[in-house]
Each structure stands twice: as C-alpha cells, then as structure tokens.
Amino acid sequence: MKKSLFFTLLSTALFSISTAHAGGGSIFGEGLGGGGMYVGGNYGQATTNCMLSDLSSAYASVSSDPSEDLANYGIPHEEDCSNPGWKVYGGYKIMDNLAIEGGYYNLGDTDESFAASDGKNSASIQATGEASGIALSGVYSYPVMDNLKIMGRAGVIKWKSKGDLDVTATLDGSTDSQSGQSKVDGTSLLLGAGAQYDFDQNWGVRGEYEYFKRKDFAGEERDVNILSAGVVYNTF
C-alpha cells in the first residue's frame, strides 16, 4: 500500500510539473534547459552483513560478555552476503545536467541456516530476512562523449529490514522450538556514481554503484553496497 501511494504521488507530481511547463524550458528559467521526465528500472545485487552476522552482533549486545559470538558455539557465519535486488525509479530534469529522482529499492531476500548433531543431541537455526527502501536524490550528469555521460548521486533513503529466526533443539530426547522476529528502519544518506549510454533520444542503458549505511538488530551501523544496471526511458 505504501509503495502504491509513493508511486501515485510521484507520478502525479511529475505529470503536474510537466503539464505546467509544457511550453518547454526549465522551471528554473529558459537558459538552464531541463524540463523532461524519465523512468527506468535496474537489476543487480545488494551486499551487506549476513543475517547470522547480524544475529551474532545482537547476541553480543545482550550477553554479559561483549566478546561473545555465535561462532564461539560452533555456529559459523559469513560477515557479508550478496543478494539479488532491483529498483524502479522516475525523475524530472530541472536543468541540462541536474535531475530530481525518486525510486523504490528492493534490496533482496536472504535465507541462511545451520544445523549440528552429535548423534544424540541436535540443533538447527534458520534465519531469513528482507530489506527495502524508498529514496529521493539529486542526480548530476556530465557528458564525456556522444551519447555517454557519467553521473553522481546524493540524497536520502528511508530503509527498513526484517529478520525471522527459527531455532529447534533436541536435548536428551526432548525437542524444543523457538521463533522470533526483529524489525528495524531508519533514514540514511544515499550516495552513488554511474554512467548512462543513450541509444537514441528516448532509450538508454544505465549502470550504477550506490552506498548507504543501515543499522543492524543490535543498533550497529552496517554498510550497504548496491551494484545494478538497467534500462531508462527519456521523454526529452
């Protein structure tokens, strides 16, 4: 529902601006160019701390010994995980080299598990999670040759992540299962760089790197790195 509302508001705003200035030129004046919309979609991957790494951090934060780690109990975990993700976006070009852009980011789903048994006792851990965000940025572009331009991005992203944990343990013939869920959200500075090649006046391809910081379930800051590429459609 929130995503639908976001895109409805974005489309309405862009359409209103375009209609109000249908005579051409920029809302900042004739001499600055601009005055067109674009939409696009990218597919790629987002890299950040793995779920079990997040849980290990959360465990250490509530443990009487801050140095405690899930690995101390024989539960291995990778520090960073990369998951497939995508984004859709739309923007309005307010100058020849500057646009305002909004987008929805699906930062991927993760599914990690661990199981151990000594023949008599056993334990299994299943950790799943998902993350997404809504961003608003200024995008500056600079042409380096015909149809090719480089881009820089600065803005904010409102992100959220959710994690589910299921634990099953069998000790001395008795089995117990526990489950829990954690959610965290926040707003962070979003930075990025990329390049766009235009095949013609309307269609082009774009590749980007984007970066922001999120907080894990223990409140510690974690890096999020996004690499993606996709297609863009211009109306100018």
Phi and psi in degrees as GROMACS dihedral restraints (atoms count N, CA, C in turn):
[ dihedral_restraints ]
;  ai    aj    ak    al  type     phi  dphi    fc
    3     4     5     6     1   -64.3    20    10
    4     5     6     7     1   -38.8    20    10
    6     7     8     9     1   -65.2    20    10
    7     8     9    10     1   -43.2    20    10
    9    10    11    12     1   -61.9    20    10
   10    11    12    13     1   -42.4    20    10
   12    13    14    15     1   -63.8    20    10
   13    14    15    16     1   -41.3    20    10
   15    16    17    18     1   -60.2    20    10
   16    17    18    19     1   -47.6    20    10
   18    19    20    21     1   -70.2    20    10
   19    20    21    22     1   -32.9    20    10
   21    22    23    24     1   -63.8    20    10
   22    23    24    25     1   -45.3    20    10
   24    25    26    27     1   -65.2    20    10
   25    26    27    28     1   -42.2    20    10
   27    28    29    30     1   -63.7    20    10
   28    29    30    31     1   -47.2    20    10
   30    31    32    33     1   -62.7    20    10
   31    32    33    34     1   -41.6    20    10
   33    34    35    36     1   -62.7    20    10
   34    35    36    37     1   -43.8    20    10
   36    37    38    39     1   -64.0    20    10
   37    38    39    40     1   -45.6    20    10
   39    40    41    42     1   -65.6    20    10
   40    41    42    43     1   -40.6    20    10
   42    43    44    45     1   -65.7    20    10
   43    44    45    46     1   -40.2    20    10
   45    46    47    48     1   -64.4    20    10
   46    47    48    49     1   -43.6    20    10
   48    49    50    51     1   -63.5    20    10
   49    50    51    52     1   -44.4    20    10
   51    52    53    54     1   -63.2    20    10
   52    53    54    55     1   -41.3    20    10
   54    55    56    57     1   -67.4    20    10
   55    56    57    58     1   -41.6    20    10
   57    58    59    60     1   -64.5    20    10
   58    59    60    61     1   -24.8    20    10
   60    61    62    63     1  -121.3    20    10
   61    62    63    64     1    34.8    20    10
   63    64    65    66     1   -63.9    20    10
   64    65    66    67     1   -17.4    20    10
   66    67    68    69     1   -73.6    20    10
   67    68    69    70     1    -3.9    20    10
   69    70    71    72     1   104.0    20    10
   70    71    72    73     1   167.1    20    10
   72    73    74    75     1    85.5    20    10
   73    74    75    76     1   179.3    20    10
   75    76    77    78     1  -101.7    20    10
   76    77    78    79     1   156.6    20    10
   78    79    80    81     1   -68.4    20    10
   79    80    81    82     1    -9.7    20    10
   81    82    83    84     1  -100.9    20    10
   82    83    84    85     1     4.2    20    10
   84    85    86    87     1   123.7    20    10
   85    86    87    88     1   158.1    20    10
   87    88    89    90     1   -63.9    20    10
   88    89    90    91     1   -33.9    20    10
   90    91    92    93     1   -75.8    20    10
   91    92    93    94     1    -8.4    20    10
   93    94    95    96     1  -102.1    20    10
   94    95    96    97     1    -1.5    20    10
   96    97    98    99     1    71.1    20    10
   97    98    99   100     1  -156.2    20    10
   99   100   101   102     1    83.4    20    10
  100   101   102   103     1  -161.0    20    10
  102   103   104   105     1    95.1    20    10
  103   104   105   106     1    23.3    20    10
  105   106   107   108     1  -134.2    20    10
  106   107   108   109     1   159.2    20    10
  108   109   110   111     1  -106.3    20    10
  109   110   111   112     1   162.3    20    10
  111   112   113   114     1  -151.7    20    10
  112   113   114   115     1   155.9    20    10
  114   115   116   117     1  -137.1    20    10
  115   116   117   118     1   156.7    20    10
  117   118   119   120     1  -166.8    20    10
  118   119   120   121     1   173.6    20    10
  120   121   122   123     1  -146.6    20    10
  121   122   123   124     1   139.0    20    10
  123   124   125   126     1  -123.8    20    10
  124   125   126   127     1   152.2    20    10
  126   127   128   129     1  -129.4    20    10
  127   128   129   130     1   141.2    20    10
  129   130   131   132     1  -174.9    20    10
  130   131   132   133     1  -139.4    20    10
  132   133   134   135     1  -144.2    20    10
  133   134   135   136     1   149.0    20    10
  135   136   137   138     1  -114.6    20    10
  136   137   138   139     1   133.0    20    10
  138   139   140   141     1  -117.3    20    10
  139   140   141   142     1   127.2    20    10
  141   142   143   144     1  -156.6    20    10
  142   143   144   145     1  -174.9    20    10
  144   145   146   147     1   -60.8    20    10
  145   146   147   148     1   142.0    20    10
  147   148   149   150     1   -69.8    20    10
  148   149   150   151     1   159.7    20    10
  150   151   152   153     1   -59.4    20    10
  151   152   153   154     1   -46.1    20    10
  153   154   155   156     1   -66.5    20    10
  154   155   156   157     1   -29.6    20    10
  156   157   158   159     1   -67.2    20    10
  157   158   159   160     1   -43.0    20    10
  159   160   161   162     1   -59.8    20    10
  160   161   162   163     1   -44.4    20    10
  162   163   164   165     1   -65.5    20    10
  163   164   165   166     1   -36.0    20    10
  165   166   167   168     1   -63.1    20    10
  166   167   168   169     1   -41.7    20    10
  168   169   170   171     1   -63.6    20    10
  169   170   171   172     1   -41.9    20    10
  171   172   173   174     1   -65.8    20    10
  172   173   174   175     1   -39.1    20    10
  174   175   176   177     1   -63.4    20    10
  175   176   177   178     1   -43.7    20    10
  177   178   179   180     1   -63.0    20    10
  178   179   180   181     1   -32.1    20    10
  180   181   182   183     1   -70.3    20    10
  181   182   183   184     1   -24.0    20    10
  183   184   185   186     1  -107.0    20    10
  184   185   186   187     1    -4.0    20    10
  186   187   188   189     1   -79.4    20    10
  187   188   189   190     1   152.8    20    10
  189   190   191   192     1   -69.7    20    10
  190   191   192   193     1   -18.4    20    10
  192   193   194   195     1  -116.0    20    10
  193   194   195   196     1   106.7    20    10
  195   196   197   198     1   -59.7    20    10
  196   197   198   199     1   -17.9    20    10
  198   199   200   201     1   -84.6    20    10
  199   200   201   202     1    -3.2    20    10
  201   202   203   204     1   -61.4    20    10
  202   203   204   205     1   145.2    20    10
  204   205   206   207     1  -148.6    20    10
  205   206   207   208     1   148.7    20    10
  207   208   209   210     1   -57.5    20    10
  208   209   210   211     1   -29.9    20    10
  210   211   212   213     1   -63.4    20    10
  211   212   213   214     1   -24.8    20    10
  213   214   215   216     1   -63.8    20    10
  214   215   216   217     1   -21.4    20    10
  216   217   218   219     1  -104.5    20    10
  217   218   219   220     1    19.0    20    10
  219   220   221   222     1    78.7    20    10
  220   221   222   223     1    17.2    20    10
  222   223   224   225     1  -104.1    20    10
  223   224   225   226     1    97.8    20    10
  225   226   227   228     1   -74.0    20    10
  226   227   228   229     1   153.9    20    10
  228   229   230   231     1  -156.3    20    10
  229   230   231   232     1   144.2    20    10
  231   232   233   234     1   -79.7    20    10
  232   233   234   235     1   150.1    20    10
  234   235   236   237     1   -75.6    20    10
  235   236   237   238     1   -44.0    20    10
  237   238   239   240     1  -121.4    20    10
  238   239   240   241     1   142.0    20    10
  240   241   242   243     1  -129.5    20    10
  241   242   243   244     1   143.6    20    10
  243   244   245   246     1  -112.6    20    10
  244   245   246   247     1   130.4    20    10
  246   247   248   249     1  -127.7    20    10
  247   248   249   250     1   143.9    20    10
  249   250   251   252     1   -60.8    20    10
  250   251   252   253     1   142.6    20    10
  252   253   254   255     1  -153.2    20    10
  253   254   255   256     1   174.5    20    10
  255   256   257   258     1  -153.5    20    10
  256   257   258   259     1   167.1    20    10
  258   259   260   261     1  -147.9    20    10
  259   260   261   262     1   152.4    20    10
  261   262   263   264     1  -124.4    20    10
  262   263   264   265     1   146.0    20    10
  264   265   266   267     1  -151.0    20    10
  265   266   267   268     1   162.8    20    10
  267   268   269   270     1  -146.1    20    10
  268   269   270   271     1   149.2    20    10
  270   271   272   273     1  -146.5    20    10
  271   272   273   274     1   166.1    20    10
  273   274   275   276     1  -128.8    20    10
  274   275   276   277     1   126.6    20    10
  276   277   278   279     1   -84.4    20    10
  277   278   279   280     1   108.5    20    10
  279   280   281   282     1   -92.0    20    10
  280   281   282   283     1   -19.5    20    10
  282   283   284   285     1  -141.5    20    10
  283   284   285   286     1   172.9    20    10
  285   286   287   288     1   -56.4    20    10
  286   287   288   289     1   -37.5    20    10
  288   289   290   291     1  -112.5    20    10
  289   290   291   292     1     4.8    20    10
  291   292   293   294     1  -134.3    20    10
  292   293   294   295     1   133.9    20    10
  294   295   296   297     1  -135.1    20    10
  295   296   297   298     1   153.7    20    10
  297   298   299   300     1  -103.0    20    10
  298   299   300   301     1   128.8    20    10
  300   301   302   303     1  -132.0    20    10
  301   302   303   304     1   135.4    20    10
  303   304   305   306     1  -120.7    20    10
  304   305   306   307     1   148.0    20    10
  306   307   308   309     1  -158.3    20    10
  307   308   309   310     1   159.9    20    10
  309   310   311   312     1  -107.9    20    10
  310   311   312   313     1   132.0    20    10
  312   313   314   315     1  -113.8    20    10
  313   314   315   316     1   122.9    20    10
  315   316   317   318     1   -98.6    20    10
  316   317   318   319     1   112.1    20    10
  318   319   320   321     1   -93.3    20    10
  319   320   321   322     1    11.8    20    10
  321   322   323   324     1    95.4    20    10
  322   323   324   325     1   166.3    20    10
  324   325   326   327     1  -114.0    20    10
  325   326   327   328     1   148.6    20    10
  327   328   329   330     1  -127.1    20    10
  328   329   330   331     1   147.8    20    10
  330   331   332   333     1  -144.6    20    10
  331   332   333   334     1   110.1    20    10
  333   334   335   336     1  -126.3    20    10
  334   335   336   337     1   147.8    20    10
  336   337   338   339     1  -146.5    20    10
  337   338   339   340     1   158.3    20    10
  339   340   341   342     1  -148.3    20    10
  340   341   342   343     1   138.7    20    10
  342   343   344   345     1  -141.6    20    10
  343   344   345   346     1   144.5    20    10
  345   346   347   348     1  -147.3    20    10
  346   347   348   349     1   148.7    20    10
  348   349   350   351     1  -153.5    20    10
  349   350   351   352     1   143.9    20    10
  351   352   353   354     1  -110.8    20    10
  352   353   354   355     1    15.8    20    10
  354   355   356   357     1    96.1    20    10
  355   356   357   358     1   -27.2    20    10
  357   358   359   360     1  -115.8    20    10
  358   359   360   361     1   -47.3    20    10
  360   361   362   363     1  -110.7    20    10
  361   362   363   364     1   150.7    20    10
  363   364   365   366     1  -148.7    20    10
  364   365   366   367     1   160.5    20    10
  366   367   368   369     1  -151.7    20    10
  367   368   369   370     1   145.1    20    10
  369   370   371   372     1  -139.1    20    10
  370   371   372   373     1   143.9    20    10
  372   373   374   375     1  -127.6    20    10
  373   374   375   376     1   130.0    20    10
  375   376   377   378     1  -122.9    20    10
  376   377   378   379     1   119.8    20    10
  378   379   380   381     1  -121.4    20    10
  379   380   381   382     1   124.2    20    10
  381   382   383   384     1  -126.8    20    10
  382   383   384   385     1   154.2    20    10
  384   385   386   387     1  -161.2    20    10
  385   386   387   388     1   165.1    20    10
  387   388   389   390     1  -150.2    20    10
  388   389   390   391     1   156.2    20    10
  390   391   392   393     1  -147.9    20    10
  391   392   393   394     1   150.9    20    10
  393   394   395   396     1  -155.1    20    10
  394   395   396   397     1   172.6    20    10
  396   397   398   399     1  -164.1    20    10
  397   398   399   400     1   159.2    20    10
  399   400   401   402     1  -122.4    20    10
  400   401   402   403     1   130.0    20    10
  402   403   404   405     1  -127.9    20    10
  403   404   405   406     1   153.2    20    10
  405   406   407   408     1  -134.2    20    10
  406   407   408   409     1   125.1    20    10
  408   409   410   411     1  -138.0    20    10
  409   410   411   412     1   158.4    20    10
  411   412   413   414     1   -98.1    20    10
  412   413   414   415     1   132.6    20    10
  414   415   416   417     1  -120.4    20    10
  415   416   417   418     1   118.0    20    10
  417   418   419   420     1  -103.9    20    10
  418   419   420   421     1   130.7    20    10
  420   421   422   423     1  -122.0    20    10
  421   422   423   424     1   150.5    20    10
  423   424   425   426     1  -139.5    20    10
  424   425   426   427     1   121.0    20    10
  426   427   428   429     1   -70.6    20    10
  427   428   429   430     1   134.2    20    10
  429   430   431   432     1  -111.8    20    10
  430   431   432   433     1   -19.4    20    10
  432   433   434   435     1  -166.3    20    10
  433   434   435   436     1   178.5    20    10
  435   436   437   438     1   -54.2    20    10
  436   437   438   439     1   124.6    20    10
  438   439   440   441     1    68.8    20    10
  439   440   441   442     1     0.8    20    10
  441   442   443   444     1  -120.0    20    10
  442   443   444   445     1   130.5    20    10
  444   445   446   447     1  -138.6    20    10
  445   446   447   448     1   150.8    20    10
  447   448   449   450     1  -100.9    20    10
  448   449   450   451     1   155.4    20    10
  450   451   452   453     1  -135.2    20    10
  451   452   453   454     1   150.2    20    10
  453   454   455   456     1  -128.3    20    10
  454   455   456   457     1   146.3    20    10
  456   457   458   459     1  -130.2    20    10
  457   458   459   460     1   140.6    20    10
  459   460   461   462     1  -146.6    20    10
  460   461   462   463     1   131.3    20    10
  462   463   464   465     1  -173.8    20    10
  463   464   465   466     1  -155.6    20    10
  465   466   467   468     1  -130.1    20    10
  466   467   468   469     1   150.6    20    10
  468   469   470   471     1  -130.5    20    10
  469   470   471   472     1   130.8    20    10
  471   472   473   474     1   -96.0    20    10
  472   473   474   475     1   108.0    20    10
  474   475   476   477     1  -113.0    20    10
  475   476   477   478     1   160.2    20    10
  477   478   479   480     1  -149.7    20    10
  478   479   480   481     1   148.5    20    10
  480   481   482   483     1  -140.3    20    10
  481   482   483   484     1   151.2    20    10
  483   484   485   486     1  -135.6    20    10
  484   485   486   487     1   138.7    20    10
  486   487   488   489     1  -131.1    20    10
  487   488   489   490     1   138.9    20    10
  489   490   491   492     1  -119.6    20    10
  490   491   492   493     1   137.9    20    10
  492   493   494   495     1  -128.5    20    10
  493   494   495   496     1   128.5    20    10
  495   496   497   498     1  -123.0    20    10
  496   497   498   499     1   126.2    20    10
  498   499   500   501     1  -124.8    20    10
  499   500   501   502     1   129.2    20    10
  501   502   503   504     1  -125.9    20    10
  502   503   504   505     1   128.0    20    10
  504   505   506   507     1  -132.7    20    10
  505   506   507   508     1   138.1    20    10
  507   508   509   510     1  -118.3    20    10
  508   509   510   511     1   117.0    20    10
  510   511   512   513     1  -127.8    20    10
  511   512   513   514     1   121.2    20    10
  513   514   515   516     1    52.4    20    10
  514   515   516   517     1    40.6    20    10
  516   517   518   519     1    84.7    20    10
  517   518   519   520     1    -4.2    20    10
  519   520   521   522     1  -106.0    20    10
  520   521   522   523     1   127.7    20    10
  522   523   524   525     1  -107.1    20    10
  523   524   525   526     1   135.3    20    10
  525   526   527   528     1  -133.8    20    10
  526   527   528   529     1   137.3    20    10
  528   529   530   531     1  -123.0    20    10
  529   530   531   532     1   139.6    20    10
  531   532   533   534     1  -135.2    20    10
  532   533   534   535     1   148.2    20    10
  534   535   536   537     1  -143.0    20    10
  535   536   537   538     1   156.4    20    10
  537   538   539   540     1  -160.1    20    10
  538   539   540   541     1   164.3    20    10
  540   541   542   543     1  -137.6    20    10
  541   542   543   544     1   140.8    20    10
  543   544   545   546     1  -127.8    20    10
  544   545   546   547     1   143.6    20    10
  546   547   548   549     1  -132.1    20    10
  547   548   549   550     1   144.6    20    10
  549   550   551   552     1  -148.9    20    10
  550   551   552   553     1   145.3    20    10
  552   553   554   555     1  -147.0    20    10
  553   554   555   556     1   167.7    20    10
  555   556   557   558     1  -179.0    20    10
  556   557   558   559     1   179.0    20    10
  558   559   560   561     1  -124.0    20    10
  559   560   561   562     1   130.9    20    10
  561   562   563   564     1  -135.3    20    10
  562   563   564   565     1   159.5    20    10
  564   565   566   567     1   -68.5    20    10
  565   566   567   568     1   131.6    20    10
  567   568   569   570     1  -112.2    20    10
  568   569   570   571     1   126.0    20    10
  570   571   572   573     1  -123.9    20    10
  571   572   573   574     1   152.9    20    10
  573   574   575   576     1  -165.8    20    10
  574   575   576   577     1   166.4    20    10
  576   577   578   579     1  -149.4    20    10
  577   578   579   580     1   152.8    20    10
  579   580   581   582     1  -174.6    20    10
  580   581   582   583     1  -168.1    20    10
  582   583   584   585     1  -145.7    20    10
  583   584   585   586     1   151.7    20    10
  585   586   587   588     1  -135.3    20    10
  586   587   588   589     1   133.6    20    10
  588   589   590   591     1  -115.9    20    10
  589   590   591   592     1   125.4    20    10
  591   592   593   594     1   -99.2    20    10
  592   593   594   595     1   122.7    20    10
  594   595   596   597     1   -72.7    20    10
  595   596   597   598     1   -36.7    20    10
  597   598   599   600     1  -153.0    20    10
  598   599   600   601     1  -162.3    20    10
  600   601   602   603     1   -66.2    20    10
  601   602   603   604     1   -25.4    20    10
  603   604   605   606     1  -108.0    20    10
  604   605   606   607     1   -41.3    20    10
  606   607   608   609     1  -106.5    20    10
  607   608   609   610     1   142.0    20    10
  609   610   611   612     1  -155.0    20    10
  610   611   612   613     1   173.4    20    10
  612   613   614   615     1  -122.3    20    10
  613   614   615   616     1   147.7    20    10
  615   616   617   618     1  -135.2    20    10
  616   617   618   619     1   139.6    20    10
  618   619   620   621     1  -123.6    20    10
  619   620   621   622     1   139.0    20    10
  621   622   623   624     1  -143.1    20    10
  622   623   624   625     1   152.0    20    10
  624   625   626   627     1  -120.6    20    10
  625   626   627   628     1   130.9    20    10
  627   628   629   630     1  -132.2    20    10
  628   629   630   631     1   154.1    20    10
  630   631   632   633     1  -146.4    20    10
  631   632   633   634     1   137.9    20    10
  633   634   635   636     1  -154.4    20    10
  634   635   636   637     1   172.0    20    10
  636   637   638   639     1  -111.4    20    10
  637   638   639   640     1   139.0    20    10
  639   640   641   642     1  -121.2    20    10
  640   641   642   643     1   172.3    20    10
  642   643   644   645     1  -109.1    20    10
  643   644   645   646     1   141.0    20    10
  645   646   647   648     1   -85.1    20    10
  646   647   648   649     1  -172.4    20    10
  648   649   650   651     1   -71.5    20    10
  649   650   651   652     1   -11.2    20    10
  651   652   653   654     1   -99.5    20    10
  652   653   654   655     1     0.1    20    10
  654   655   656   657     1    89.0    20    10
  655   656   657   658     1     5.8    20    10
  657   658   659   660     1   -85.6    20    10
  658   659   660   661     1   143.4    20    10
  660   661   662   663     1   -75.6    20    10
  661   662   663   664     1   136.9    20    10
  663   664   665   666     1  -129.8    20    10
  664   665   666   667     1   144.1    20    10
  666   667   668   669     1   -78.0    20    10
  667   668   669   670     1   142.8    20    10
  669   670   671   672     1  -123.9    20    10
  670   671   672   673     1   120.4    20    10
  672   673   674   675     1  -114.9    20    10
  673   674   675   676     1   127.5    20    10
  675   676   677   678     1  -121.3    20    10
  676   677   678   679     1   124.9    20    10
  678   679   680   681     1  -116.4    20    10
  679   680   681   682     1   128.7    20    10
  681   682   683   684     1  -153.9    20    10
  682   683   684   685     1   162.5    20    10
  684   685   686   687     1  -149.0    20    10
  685   686   687   688     1   152.7    20    10
  687   688   689   690     1  -176.2    20    10
  688   689   690   691     1  -163.5    20    10
  690   691   692   693     1  -110.8    20    10
  691   692   693   694     1   143.6    20    10
  693   694   695   696     1  -128.7    20    10
  694   695   696   697     1   141.7    20    10
  696   697   698   699     1  -117.6    20    10
  697   698   699   700     1   123.2    20    10
  699   700   701   702     1  -102.9    20    10
  700   701   702   703     1   146.7    20    10
  702   703   704   705     1  -106.8    20    10
  703   704   705   706     1     9.7    20    10
